Structure formats: structure tokens, C-alpha cells
């Protein structure tokens, strides 16, 4: 049983699915989806004229990640209030919006009433420092010939795939795969110039973060989430993680 000041107690938990299209339990979030191109809506208006698309229905959400200067996201809660199909498809929006003719829009339905909500526990969050931090270090063996394989003298279980590798502060590559606790493979760069007893430092190129969709259908990203705590929102989907956080570092509690 896990407790903190956000919550009382939980019955159990699962490792969440991390996906842009699936909910925590693996259920597909979007039940139907279609796209259409705007014909006219340059001025702010609740009326949107589109190329004919009979798949557009009342109650669909609308997004447009490519629109400039500000993308339409799920957080805008832009929806189809009414729809009429004729020579074109004419949509009445739930609020006024402006977009250029030719803008491609995505329309989709979600079964929000059946979503399962969870509290998301962060079991491990890599600690960051200067320049996103050298989260760990190791003393290297000399590389006697050009190779992408790097070995070091003392076991270090904290080196992870995706970390930048620095030799005396100089970036020499990125960790591709960790062979064991004393060896890894570089995805680029060569280890030939590493001299014996060089102190290598490792860090992720971005801050640790967790991006989620809440039960209110809002997207939120938590940077540097506190290790050992529950995020202060009700979560239905984990859309992305970065900076060393993985699905195994998280627990969806119910």
C-alpha cells in the first residue's frame, strides 16, 4: 500500500501502457476518426465550411497540430456542435475559431464515459544537475582500437540507453545498448580516443518528464516529477515519457 499527502490508500496498481493512442489499460482511446480540409473560416466564427466529409458527426472533437501560430489541441476543447452535409460539410463549432482555408483538421470521437482513471505513482525519476546533470560516472578502460564498445573498471548499474556520454566534458556519443554493468555500446562516435582511467560522465539530453491525459481530457506534462510521489491529477493515459523515465518507473494506482 502506497501513501502520501495527495492520497489515502490504493487497492492495487498496474504498469501503464505508454502510448499516444491507447489508454493506461491498453484500450484504444479514439473510437472513430476522420480528417477534412477547411474551405473558409478566416475570420473568427462558429461556422466552419469544409470539403464534404460524411464521417463528421455532432459531438466530435477537433484538433489541428499543424496550424500556426497556435495549434488546436485537445486542451482547446473545440467540438462539433451541429453539422450539415451538402455540397460541402458545414460545421457549427461550440465556440468561435479562426483558421486559414486549406487547413487540415482531425475530427474524432472518444468513449470518455468508459475511461478508467488512475493515480500515477513515480517510482524512479533520474536526478538532474547542470546541463541536465551528470547523473552518474564511471572510470573507463583504455580503448586499444577503433570501436563503439566502451568498458569501465567498476560496475555501474545506472548507465542507461539514451544517455549522452562525456569524456572530460567533451561529448563522445550516445549510449545505444547497455551490455552489462561494466560495458555499453555507443550509437555514434568511437571509443578509440578514450585513455585509461578517463572519467566518463553520463546524462540524459532532456529533463525527466511524464506527459499524461487527465480524466477531464486535458494534456499535461510534468517536468522533473518528484520521485516517490503520486501526480496530483486523475490520469487516464500516459502519452510520453523522457529523460530516463520508463514505464517500469511508473505505477498506475486504483
C-alpha atoms as one frame of an Amber mdcrd trajectory, in Angstrom:
protein
   0.000   0.000   0.000   1.374   3.426  -1.027   0.505   6.618   0.801   1.486
  10.287   0.524  -0.115  13.660   1.107  -2.013  13.523  -2.212  -3.808  10.292
  -1.468  -5.037   7.966   1.225  -4.614   4.382   0.071  -4.856   2.301  -3.103
  -6.129  -1.209  -3.747  -3.538  -2.083  -6.375  -1.700  -0.926  -9.437  -0.523
  -1.761 -12.961   2.420  -0.700 -15.094   0.867   1.776 -17.543   0.885   1.470
 -21.308   2.776   4.463 -22.741   1.071   5.374 -25.993  -0.335   8.332 -27.916
  -3.347   6.235 -28.942  -4.004   3.834 -26.056  -5.234   4.410 -22.526  -3.370
   3.133 -19.467  -5.126  -0.241 -19.630  -4.385  -0.653 -23.362  -7.858   0.364
 -24.566  -7.815   2.392 -27.803  -8.804   5.950 -26.872 -10.326   7.138 -30.162
 -13.370   5.172 -31.353 -13.578   6.825 -34.790 -11.556   9.459 -36.603 -11.592
  11.368 -39.881  -9.965  14.410 -41.477 -11.296  17.267 -43.600  -9.915  20.459
 -45.129 -11.351  23.865 -44.300 -12.689  25.863 -47.239 -13.250  29.125 -45.418
 -13.147  30.321 -41.814 -10.534  33.091 -41.940 -12.440  35.326 -39.551 -13.237
  34.161 -36.041 -16.560  32.391 -36.361 -18.580  29.482 -35.035 -19.315  28.412
 -38.641 -16.732  26.271 -40.396 -17.079  25.235 -44.049 -15.217  22.062 -45.045
 -14.765  19.804 -48.010 -17.566  17.257 -47.945 -16.987  14.531 -45.338 -19.953
  12.445 -44.270 -17.915  10.967 -41.405 -18.048  14.194 -39.400 -20.678  13.971
 -36.665 -22.062  16.085 -33.851 -20.008  15.833 -30.650 -16.653  15.136 -32.326
 -13.514  16.820 -31.016 -11.400  18.866 -33.427  -7.599  19.194 -33.409  -5.048
  20.684 -35.810  -1.450  20.233 -34.639  -0.027  21.940 -37.759  -1.998  25.185
 -37.558   0.071  28.340 -36.973   0.799  30.238 -34.885  -1.108  28.207 -32.278
  -2.027  24.561 -32.820  -5.503  23.348 -31.906  -5.068  20.663 -29.269  -7.386
  18.608 -27.103  -6.910  21.272 -24.415  -8.833  23.773 -26.585 -11.991  21.630
 -26.243 -13.083  22.619 -29.760 -16.072  20.456 -30.750 -18.708  19.970 -33.428
 -21.958  21.402 -32.071 -24.004  20.905 -35.259 -23.215  19.564 -38.743 -24.927
  19.836 -42.145 -23.802  17.879 -45.219 -24.482  19.307 -48.682 -22.101  20.373
 -51.436 -19.742  20.983 -48.502 -19.835  19.962 -44.873 -20.803  22.938 -42.718
 -20.000  22.671 -39.037 -21.229  24.822 -36.199 -18.490  24.970 -33.564 -19.069
  25.129 -29.822 -17.026  28.365 -29.789 -15.588  30.822 -32.281 -12.320  29.979
 -34.021 -10.316  31.302 -36.979  -8.197  29.298 -39.429  -6.898  29.653 -42.950
  -8.585  27.978 -45.927  -6.833  24.701 -46.712  -6.164  23.847 -43.077  -6.403
  20.099 -42.464  -8.400  19.263 -39.339  -8.835  15.997 -37.467 -12.243  15.046
 -36.092 -12.624  12.216 -33.596 -14.883  10.621 -31.019 -13.810   9.221 -27.673
 -15.715   6.995 -25.254 -14.871   9.259 -22.327 -17.663   7.899 -20.113 -15.945
   4.485 -20.025 -12.443   5.752 -19.208 -10.761   4.270 -16.152  -8.977   6.850
 -14.028  -5.793   6.204 -12.087  -3.373   7.968  -9.786   0.126   7.823 -11.275
   2.957   6.952  -8.886   6.500   7.923  -9.915   8.784   5.250  -8.523  12.025
   6.482 -10.114  12.861   9.920 -11.512  16.504  10.487 -12.556  18.133  13.335
 -10.695  19.449  16.141 -12.898  22.028  18.855 -12.326  23.999  21.268 -14.522
  23.335  20.822 -18.255  20.653  18.280 -17.274  23.200  16.804 -14.919  25.780
  14.091 -14.888  23.594  11.560 -13.215  26.362   9.026 -12.926  30.016   8.459
 -13.846  32.494   5.659 -14.481  36.271   5.244 -14.863  36.969   3.839 -18.306
  39.419   1.275 -19.562  41.549   2.383 -22.487  40.195   1.601 -25.973  43.036
  -0.067 -27.865  41.387   0.084 -31.306  38.532   1.934 -33.019  35.319   0.525
 -31.575  31.931   1.597 -30.318  32.294  -0.645 -27.252  33.178   1.103 -24.000
  34.209  -0.746 -20.836  34.857   0.603 -17.362  36.517  -0.641 -14.232  33.801
  -0.595 -11.570  30.256  -1.845 -12.028  27.745   0.975 -12.574  24.078  -0.069
 -12.911  22.861   3.496 -13.537  24.093   3.866 -17.111  21.038   3.730 -19.404
  20.291   3.663 -23.105  19.820   7.175 -24.496  22.308   8.885 -22.184  24.898
  11.270 -23.613  28.482  10.206 -22.845  31.147  12.795 -21.993  34.897  12.269
 -21.678  36.396  15.156 -19.704  33.354  17.251 -20.582  33.519  16.504 -24.320
  30.544  14.699 -25.858  31.784  11.469 -27.450  28.467   9.780 -28.263  25.193
   8.361 -27.015  24.607   5.074 -25.212  22.879   2.705 -27.605  22.613  -0.505
 -25.586  23.920  -1.451 -22.160  25.655  -4.835 -22.465  26.168  -5.282 -18.724
  27.065  -3.204 -15.676  30.635  -2.610 -16.951  30.106  -2.246 -20.709  27.905
  -0.416 -23.203  27.733   0.272 -26.929  27.799   3.764 -28.426  25.162   4.572
 -31.030  27.613   7.013 -32.621  31.212   8.045 -32.051  34.213   5.837 -31.392
  35.893   4.835 -28.142  39.389   4.708 -29.671  40.450   8.020 -28.118  39.453
   7.076 -24.566  42.578   6.735 -22.448  42.933   4.513 -19.427  41.318   5.867
 -16.242  39.304   8.529 -18.103  36.305   9.546 -16.004  33.237   9.347 -18.195
  30.068  11.165 -17.209  26.563  10.347 -18.394  23.404  12.421 -18.612  20.120
  12.469 -20.459  19.774  15.222 -23.098  16.372  16.314 -21.752  14.777  16.713
 -18.354  12.861  13.764 -16.918   9.201  14.224 -17.802   5.862  12.445 -17.922
   3.064  13.562 -20.268  -0.457  12.467 -19.379  -4.098  12.863 -20.368  -6.388
  13.573 -17.424  -9.920  12.375 -16.782 -11.008  15.892 -17.852  -9.471  15.273
 -21.306  -6.587  17.689 -20.721  -2.944  17.053 -21.628  -0.312  17.941 -19.017
   3.453  17.420 -18.925   5.224  17.132 -15.559   8.922  18.044 -15.761  11.240
  16.666 -13.079   8.392  14.783 -11.331   9.125  14.078  -7.694  10.347  10.544
  -7.094   8.195   8.548  -4.705   5.060  10.655  -5.075   1.740  10.493  -6.884
   0.990  13.102  -9.560  -1.795  15.437  -8.344  -4.215  14.631 -11.196  -6.508
  11.770 -12.199  -4.809  10.121 -15.179  -6.336   8.009 -17.963  -3.406   7.915
 -20.400   0.385   8.254 -20.316   1.212   9.710 -23.723   5.005  10.071 -23.433
   7.997   9.868 -21.104  11.505  11.300 -21.474  14.808  11.868 -19.712  15.290
   8.349 -18.399  11.777   7.692 -17.110  10.307   4.444 -18.453   7.057   2.544
 -17.989   8.747   0.360 -15.374   9.406   3.510 -13.292   5.665   4.244 -13.097
   2.711   2.598 -11.403  -0.932   3.370 -12.206  -2.813   3.026  -8.907  -6.504
   2.349  -8.496
